Every structure is written in structure tokens, then in C-alpha cells.
Amino acid sequence: MSKAGGGQWSDLGQRLLSGGIVACVGLWTMWLGGLAFHILIAVICGIMLWELQRMIGAAKRAIPMAVITAAILLAAMELPAGFALPLLLLPAMVGVSQIEQHRFTYAIYSAVILVAGFGLTALRDDFGFGWMAWLALVVISTDILGYFAGRFIGGPKFWPKVSPKKTWSGTLAGWIGAAIIGAVYVFNGAAGLELIGVSIAISMASQLGDVSESALKRRMGIKDSSNIMPGHGGMFDRFDGMLGASIFLLIIEALVVFPPMPVSL
């Protein structure tokens, strides 16, 4: 019994340590905003591109392409969105011509990484630290509550063939956590009640980002995108949910008023 329990929680210490370090660095640069936050996101996205290329068997050019891509993303962050878009898609186009296999996979995932990274810096630049913190808290609460609920409650698996550890109890717990984060912002007068629904949708998008990365790893026959973060695997493993959340938030901003305005009674 104890042996099984130890195996179940064996990675918790490493997850807390490495996750805590990343959280502190991320929170500090989120607070600073501006160039510091832009550089952090560009570095993270560059590492994820490096991991992506290694996963699909294109490790030979992975480092130079990742460095160039990070520099392109950093340049795009300093431009208006209309001028930034071609730069965000350029690495995917170049990669397709240079990579010998899994070209379509690389094109899709690399474009998602760069557009999501641009979306995160746009959110911080346009809406400030408070709303960047909201997005991060929704994704983090989804991940943490899903992790603990899945292990304490268990139950039916969400998609066992792709992600055998994810359960419906953890999935629902993530939605509840996101709703609570949204409710805190609503009751503090920062937004209208619609934010609760938006927060749950962002949580779902975060989970879909997580599952999508799990599907990629399963297809490539690997466990982690890299071992750069003890207890978490790679940067892609840690930020896959944020990618899904950022992309979906960009869609939300195009469809509805964001943040939802409080309704005067």
C-alpha cells in the first residue's frame, strides 16, 4: 500500500521545487512587464521550439532554429499585430522547407507556440498585470486541482489512450478552480459575471492544450518533451496548457468584449 502511494506521489517534491522556481521568475517578470516579460516569453517559446524539433526527429538544426525563432518572436512583440503576423508564421514556413519529416506537425505546433507567445505579451501590454495574473491563475488552478483531484478521487479516465493519468474528476476540478478565480475578479468589481464562463472556457482550452501535447508525445513515442524541468519534463510539458489558453483568449477577444464589463444595478 505504502509502496503504491509512494509511487503515486513520487514526483511531487520535484514538481513543487521546479514549478516554484519557474513561478517566482514568471511572477516577477509579469510584474515588471515590458521588455523583461517579452524576453522571458521569447526564451520560453524558443525552448519549446527546440523541444518540438527534437520530438519530431529534427534535432540537427534544433538549436540554431530555436534561437532564430526566439529572436523573430521578440522582434514581432515590438510591432503592431498586423505587421507581427507574417513574422509569427515565418518560422513555420521555413521549418516546413528544412525539416525532412512531420512537416505538417511542425508547422501547426510552431505556429501555435509563436502566436500564443505573442498573445501573452499583448495581454500584459494591453490589459496590465492584473489580467495577465488572471490568465495565469486560471491555468495554474486548472493544473493543480486537476493533479490532486485526479489522485485523491480518481475515477473514469478522460482519454486513456492519449493521457492515461487524466481523469474526469481532475478535469471537473479544474473547471471549478477556474470558476472560483473568475468569481473573485467579478466580486472585486473587475468584470461582469460573464467572466466566470470565460474562465471556465479558458480552463477547457488549457486542458485541450495539455491533451494535444500528450497526443504529440504519444505519437512520437516519448514520455517528456525534454528533461529541462525536473518533475515536469520539458518546457513544452509545463506550458502546453498556457498555449491553449492564450490561443483561445485571442479568439475570445475577437468575439466578445474583454474583459466583460460589470453590469450596473
Summary of the structure (lengths in Angstrom):
residues: 265
radius of gyration: 18.5
end to end distance: 56.2
largest distance: 61.5
contacts: 876
relative contact order: 0.12
helix: 77%
strand: 4%
